[in-house]
């Protein structure tokens, strides 16, 4: 066994932990960069919670907008669904 190989085995566990933390940090940073580049694919039919996220509102504020009949909804028993195209049309109309 060469001199260099023996030194490698003598690396402290603290040093190994430090290296692992550095590598984890690098991996986390690149993962965040990759995630920001992946576009979100929104479903055609959304629940209130999903629709609220779609327009960057809280569930409660979105329900308030629904109470003003701003968005057309489909109701079946307790399930409430909104069409993404209807939401887009409302937002486009409000923008003008």
Legacy VTK file of the C-alpha trace (Angstrom):
# vtk DataFile Version 3.0
C-alpha trace
ASCII
DATASET POLYDATA
POINTS 96 float
0.000 0.000 0.000
1.431 3.389 -0.998
1.876 6.305 1.322
-0.974 8.320 -0.267
-3.515 5.504 0.136
-2.773 5.226 3.840
-3.288 8.982 4.342
-6.671 8.799 2.591
-7.926 6.260 5.121
-6.854 8.574 7.943
-9.194 11.421 6.869
-11.233 12.449 9.868
-14.968 11.855 10.004
-15.460 15.609 10.560
-13.723 16.341 7.280
-15.906 13.767 5.504
-19.025 15.366 7.008
-17.852 18.815 5.908
-17.302 17.594 2.349
-20.735 15.941 2.350
-22.375 19.204 3.501
-20.590 21.199 0.789
-21.682 18.726 -1.886
-25.247 18.753 -0.544
-25.297 22.568 -0.674
-24.074 22.565 -4.262
-26.687 19.969 -5.188
-29.477 21.970 -3.500
-28.436 25.154 -5.304
-28.483 23.494 -8.720
-31.750 21.722 -7.965
-33.403 25.071 -7.181
-32.082 26.513 -10.442
-33.446 23.561 -12.379
-36.837 23.721 -10.630
-37.259 27.408 -11.497
-36.727 26.636 -15.176
-39.365 23.887 -15.313
-42.725 25.438 -16.190
-45.729 24.470 -14.115
-48.358 22.576 -16.071
-51.804 23.518 -14.795
-54.741 21.131 -15.201
-57.761 22.173 -17.276
-60.186 21.600 -14.379
-59.127 22.916 -10.980
-60.306 22.711 -7.415
-60.634 25.930 -5.442
-57.239 25.332 -3.852
-55.501 24.797 -7.200
-57.286 27.735 -8.832
-56.259 29.985 -5.948
-52.618 28.971 -6.439
-53.003 29.527 -10.177
-53.819 33.220 -9.658
-51.560 33.527 -6.606
-54.332 34.100 -4.053
-55.157 32.437 -0.767
-58.006 29.923 -0.730
-60.064 32.326 1.329
-59.614 35.302 -0.995
-60.380 33.120 -3.999
-63.590 31.933 -2.328
-64.474 35.597 -1.794
-64.047 36.233 -5.539
-66.235 33.207 -6.227
-68.903 34.570 -3.888
-69.033 37.651 -6.131
-69.739 35.328 -9.083
-66.535 36.408 -10.756
-65.729 32.893 -11.969
-68.138 30.337 -13.413
-68.012 27.062 -11.492
-69.213 23.499 -11.879
-70.701 22.041 -8.705
-71.387 18.398 -8.052
-72.386 17.599 -4.506
-69.562 19.167 -2.472
-67.051 19.206 -5.320
-66.445 22.590 -6.939
-64.422 22.776 -10.148
-63.267 25.715 -12.221
-62.184 25.672 -15.839
-58.728 27.166 -16.336
-59.857 28.724 -19.623
-62.693 30.522 -17.794
-60.230 31.846 -15.231
-57.930 33.055 -18.014
-60.860 34.748 -19.771
-61.906 36.562 -16.568
-58.348 37.743 -15.927
-57.993 38.896 -19.520
-61.286 40.823 -19.253
-60.179 42.467 -15.989
-56.843 43.406 -17.535
-58.470 45.512 -20.280
LINES 1 97
96 0 1 2 3 4 5 6 7 8 9 10 11 12 13 14 15 16 17 18 19 20 21 22 23 24 25 26 27 28 29 30 31 32 33 34 35 36 37 38 39 40 41 42 43 44 45 46 47 48 49 50 51 52 53 54 55 56 57 58 59 60 61 62 63 64 65 66 67 68 69 70 71 72 73 74 75 76 77 78 79 80 81 82 83 84 85 86 87 88 89 90 91 92 93 94 95
